[in-house]
Amino acid sequence: LDDQIETFLLRFGGGSGIVGLKGMTRTTRYSDILTIVRPFLSLRKSEVVSFCRANGIKWEEDPTNNAPICRRNRLRAALASLPIENGDLIDSNLIQKSFSIVS
């Protein structure tokens, strides 16, 4: 869900139309041999990390995610610096509902 929120904000800021604002889809078929599947798209990163920690699952984080080399990373850093008490800048349920309406 964090990726969906970032995608929405980047596309909104870039003047995207309604199609772009719907966010990423769970599956994207590029060809007969390539389909991208995003099974955790509706989860917050914190939920995935908590699950992994609780179940002893190791994960890798891309070190470039913290480098200000692209718009998404700069947006992520700006959002992380905001004083948000419960971690939700945007209501997760509202975002989920919005994506399902425009899809």
Secondary structure, 3 states (H helix, E strand, C coil): CHHHHHHHHHHHHCCCCHHHHCCCCCEEECCCCCEEECCCCCCCHHHHHHHHHHCCCCCCCCHHHHCCCCHHHHHHHHHHCCCCCCCCCCCHHHHHHHHHHHC
